[in-house]
């Protein structure tokens, strides 16, 4: 017969909590009509969230009886029951869907999720306040992540590949996405295809750049350095680099551009339209990510779809397998697909 001990007591308590269906962060977000990300930031006092929004989230949490796990209370345990998600920032619509995928898995296991956006050595990682971490933050160096990962701090990285037994890589098929985009444009008759990439320190951005160049070469299409632009993954930067490009070269431009994300693609389209050019009649545009607004843009944006929620769910699932000391493959790739709309 199995002996009763304190671990059993904790297990029964967790089971009882789950049966009572205590309010979750997702419930708070729904009540306040905000994303899970915004709710997490607001509850944790992040200054990126406006006071009005923060007050609305805190009021919603109070009304439904939501209480986050206390760090001090969990220090007495061997586990904090907290999963940390570390992002490079909180701008843009990409993260919400991915975080919902993470949150679904976290709640299923009776854990809580803490979302952090910082370009510093975040103390939650350094001081082991979380049981494990999911990282999509190019500000955190490979050296730092490699040094912090261990048996008591497993990590899943989404924006790089690191060879460490306590780190698992869940990456996108970036190069495949570029091949799909180039092939699509070739089928439409395009032979000169430009590219708008992101910052050089972005893993995904550089993988997409590499895939673009590789696909041009494999299809014997010309590679023109002047047709390769760089933005900052924002709509404003996409507009700016395209506007500057058009002012320099005017009519001698490619008949199509592929952009490393949807926001830059939207900015590029606006710049083309403001200069009197039509999309896709004069210049076709393809983005990458398939954010929610892409299908509502004018014209609706062709893009490489990233299954963002699947990405988040897979990352969380792999992390919990590591916490349970289950074996897992070194690198997992999340599939992508081309979504053809009116911009191409």
C-alpha positions in Angstrom: 0.0 0.0 0.0 1.3 3.5 -0.9 2.2 5.5 2.1 0.7 9.0 2.5 3.1 11.9 2.5 3.2 15.6 1.9 3.6 15.2 -1.8 0.3 13.3 -1.9 -1.3 16.1 0.0 -0.1 18.6 -2.5 -1.4 16.5 -5.3 -4.8 16.2 -3.7 -4.9 20.0 -3.2 -4.0 20.6 -6.8 -6.7 18.2 -7.9 -9.3 19.9 -5.7 -8.2 23.3 -7.2 -8.7 22.0 -10.7 -12.1 20.5 -9.9 -13.2 23.8 -8.5 -12.2 25.5 -11.8 -10.5 28.5 -10.2 -10.5 31.5 -12.5 -7.5 31.6 -14.9 -5.6 34.4 -16.6 -7.6 33.6 -19.7 -10.8 34.2 -17.8 -9.5 37.6 -16.7 -8.6 38.5 -20.3 -12.0 37.6 -21.5 -13.8 39.5 -18.7 -11.7 42.6 -19.4 -12.0 42.2 -23.2 -8.2 42.2 -23.7 -5.6 39.6 -24.9 -4.0 37.1 -22.5 -0.7 38.9 -23.0 -2.2 42.3 -22.0 -3.8 40.7 -18.9 -0.5 39.2 -17.9 1.4 42.4 -18.3 -1.3 44.4 -16.4 -1.4 42.0 -13.5 2.4 42.1 -13.3 2.5 45.9 -13.3 4.3 46.3 -16.6 4.6 50.0 -17.6 3.9 49.2 -21.2 0.2 48.9 -20.3 -1.7 52.2 -20.0 -3.2 52.9 -16.5 -6.8 52.7 -17.8 -6.2 49.2 -19.3 -4.4 48.1 -16.2 -7.2 49.2 -13.9 -9.8 47.5 -16.1 -7.8 44.2 -15.9 -7.3 44.4 -12.2 -11.0 45.1 -11.7 -11.9 42.1 -13.8 -9.5 39.9 -11.8 -11.1 41.1 -8.5 -14.6 40.5 -9.8 -14.0 36.9 -10.8 -11.8 36.1 -7.9 -8.6 35.6 -9.8 -5.4 35.4 -7.7 -1.9 34.7 -9.3 0.4 32.3 -7.6 2.6 34.2 -5.1 6.4 33.9 -5.5 7.0 34.0 -1.8 4.5 31.3 -1.1 6.1 29.1 -3.8 9.6 29.5 -2.6 8.9 26.9 0.1 8.1 24.3 -2.6 10.5 22.5 -4.9 8.6 24.0 -7.8 7.0 27.4 -8.3 4.3 26.2 -10.8 5.2 29.2 -12.9 6.2 29.1 -16.6 8.0 32.1 -17.9 7.6 33.4 -21.5 10.3 35.9 -22.5 9.6 38.1 -25.5 11.6 40.8 -27.2 8.8 43.3 -27.0 5.1 43.8 -26.8 4.5 45.6 -30.1 2.6 44.1 -33.0 -0.2 41.6 -33.3 1.9 38.4 -33.7 2.3 37.4 -30.1 -1.3 37.1 -28.9 -2.2 33.9 -30.7 1.0 32.2 -29.9 0.6 33.0 -26.2 -2.9 31.7 -26.2 -1.4 28.4 -27.3 1.1 28.4 -24.5 -1.6 29.4 -22.0 -3.9 26.5 -23.0 -1.2 24.0 -22.2 -0.1 25.8 -19.0 -3.7 25.9 -17.6 -4.2 22.2 -18.5 -1.3 21.3 -16.2 -2.4 23.5 -13.3 0.4 26.0 -13.8 0.5 29.8 -14.3 2.2 31.8 -17.0 4.2 34.9 -16.6 5.0 37.0 -19.7 8.1 39.2 -19.6 9.3 41.7 -22.2 12.8 42.9 -21.5 16.2 43.3 -23.2 18.0 42.8 -19.9 19.0 39.7 -17.9 15.5 39.2 -16.5 15.7 38.3 -12.8 12.9 35.7 -13.1 15.4 33.6 -15.2 18.5 34.5 -13.3 17.0 33.8 -9.9 15.0 30.7 -11.0 11.6 32.1 -10.0 10.1 30.0 -12.8 10.2 26.3 -13.4 11.0 26.6 -17.1 11.1 29.2 -19.8 9.9 29.7 -23.4 12.1 32.3 -25.2 11.3 34.4 -28.2 13.6 37.3 -27.4 16.6 38.1 -29.6 17.9 40.5 -26.9 18.9 37.5 -24.8 22.2 36.2 -26.0 22.9 32.5 -26.8 25.6 32.6 -24.1 23.3 33.8 -21.4 20.6 31.3 -22.2 23.1 28.5 -22.5 24.6 29.4 -19.1 21.2 29.5 -17.3 19.7 26.4 -18.8 20.0 23.3 -16.6 18.1 20.3 -15.1 16.2 22.7 -12.8 15.7 25.3 -15.5 14.7 23.6 -18.8 14.1 26.0 -21.7 12.5 26.0 -25.1 13.8 28.6 -27.6 11.7 29.7 -30.6 14.1 32.1 -32.3 17.4 30.3 -32.5 19.1 26.9 -32.3 21.3 26.0 -29.3 23.0 22.7 -28.7 22.3 22.0 -25.0 20.6 19.0 -23.4 18.4 21.3 -21.4 17.3 23.4 -24.3 14.9 22.4 -27.0 14.5 24.3 -30.3 11.0 24.8 -31.8 11.6 26.7 -35.0 9.6 27.7 -38.1 10.1 26.4 -41.6 11.4 29.9 -42.7 13.3 28.7 -45.7 10.4 26.6 -46.9 8.1 29.6 -46.6 10.4 31.6 -48.9 10.4 28.8 -51.4 6.6 28.8 -51.4 6.5 32.5 -51.9 9.1 32.6 -54.7 7.4 29.7 -56.5 4.0 31.4 -56.3 5.4 34.6 -57.8 7.1 32.7 -60.6 3.9 31.0 -61.5 2.4 34.5 -61.8 5.1 35.4 -64.3 7.4 37.4 -62.1 11.2 37.2 -62.8 12.6 40.1 -60.7 11.6 39.7 -57.1 12.8 42.0 -54.3 12.9 41.4 -50.5 12.3 43.5 -47.4 14.0 41.8 -44.4 14.3 42.6 -40.7 17.2 43.5 -38.4 20.3 41.4 -38.8 20.1 40.1 -35.3 16.7 38.4 -35.9 17.1 34.7 -36.3 13.8 34.3 -38.2 14.5 37.4 -40.3 17.9 36.1 -41.4 16.5 32.6 -42.1 13.9 34.1 -44.3 16.6 36.2 -46.1 18.7 33.1 -46.6 15.6 31.2 -47.9 14.8 34.0 -50.3 18.3 34.1 -51.8 18.5 30.3 -51.9 15.2 30.1 -53.8 16.2 32.8 -56.3 19.4 30.9 -57.1 17.7 27.5 -57.4 15.2 29.0 -59.9 18.0 30.9 -61.8 16.4 34.2 -61.0 18.6 37.3 -60.8 19.8 38.5 -57.3 20.0 42.3 -57.2 21.5 43.7 -54.0 19.7 47.0 -54.5 16.4 45.2 -54.4 17.1 43.8 -50.9 15.8 46.3 -48.3 15.7 46.1 -44.5 13.1 47.3 -42.0 12.3 46.8 -38.3 9.3 44.4 -38.6 6.9 47.4 -38.2 4.4 48.8 -40.7 6.1 52.2 -40.4 9.5 50.8 -41.3 8.0 48.9 -44.3 6.5 52.2 -45.5 9.8 54.1 -45.0 12.2 51.7 -46.7 9.8 51.3 -49.7 9.2 55.0 -50.0 12.9 55.7 -50.0 13.5 53.0 -52.5 10.9 54.4 -54.9 12.3 57.9 -54.6 15.7 56.6 -55.7 14.7 54.2 -58.5 11.2 55.2 -59.5 10.2 53.0 -62.4 13.2 50.6 -62.4 11.9 48.4 -59.7 11.0 44.7 -59.3 7.5 43.5 -60.3 7.2 41.8 -56.9 8.5 42.0 -53.3 8.5 39.4 -50.5 8.5 40.8 -47.0 9.8 39.1 -43.9 6.6 39.9 -42.0 3.1 41.1 -42.7 3.4 44.5 -41.0 6.3 45.5 -43.3 4.3 44.2 -46.3 1.4 46.4 -45.3 3.7 49.5 -45.0 5.3 48.7 -48.4 1.8 48.5 -50.0 0.8 51.9 -48.6 4.0 53.4 -50.0 3.4 51.9 -53.4 -0.1 53.1 -53.5 0.8 56.6 -52.3 3.3 56.8 -55.2 0.6 56.0 -57.7 1.4 52.3 -58.2 -1.2 49.5 -58.0 -0.9 46.3 -56.1 -0.7 43.7 -57.5 -1.0 45.1 -61.1 2.3 47.0 -60.9 4.0 45.4 -58.0 2.9 42.2 -56.2 3.5 41.8 -52.5 3.7 38.8 -50.2 4.1 38.9 -46.4 4.9 36.4 -43.8 3.0 35.3 -40.6 -0.7 35.8 -41.6 -1.6 38.1 -38.8 -5.4 38.6 -38.2 -5.6 41.9 -40.1 -3.9 40.5 -43.2 -7.1 39.2 -44.8 -8.9 42.6 -44.2 -6.1 44.8 -45.6 -6.6 46.5 -49.0 -5.8 44.6 -51.0 -6.1 41.4 -48.9 -2.5 40.3 -48.2 -1.0 37.1 -49.7 1.3 35.7 -47.0 3.1 32.7 -45.6 0.9 31.5 -42.7 2.6 30.6 -39.4 0.4 28.4 -37.2 1.0 30.6 -34.2 -1.2 28.9 -31.7 0.2 25.5 -32.7 3.7 27.0 -32.2 2.8 28.1 -28.7 1.1 24.8 -27.8 4.0 22.8 -29.1 6.5 24.9 -27.2 4.6 24.5 -23.9 4.1 20.8 -24.5 7.8 20.2 -25.1 8.7 22.2 -22.0 6.4 20.2 -19.8 7.8 17.0 -21.2 11.3 18.3 -20.2 10.0 19.1 -16.7 8.7 15.5 -16.5 12.1 14.3 -17.8 10.6 12.8 -20.9 12.8 12.5 -23.9 12.2 14.8 -26.8 13.8 15.5 -30.2 16.4 18.2 -30.4 14.7 20.4 -32.9 11.1 20.6 -33.9 9.9 22.5 -37.0 6.5 24.2 -37.2 5.1 23.9 -40.7 4.0 26.9 -42.8 1.8 27.3 -45.8 1.2 29.9 -48.5 -2.1 31.8 -48.4 -2.8 33.4 -51.8 -4.9 36.6 -51.7 -5.3 39.6 -53.9 -2.0 41.4 -53.2 -0.2 38.9 -55.5 
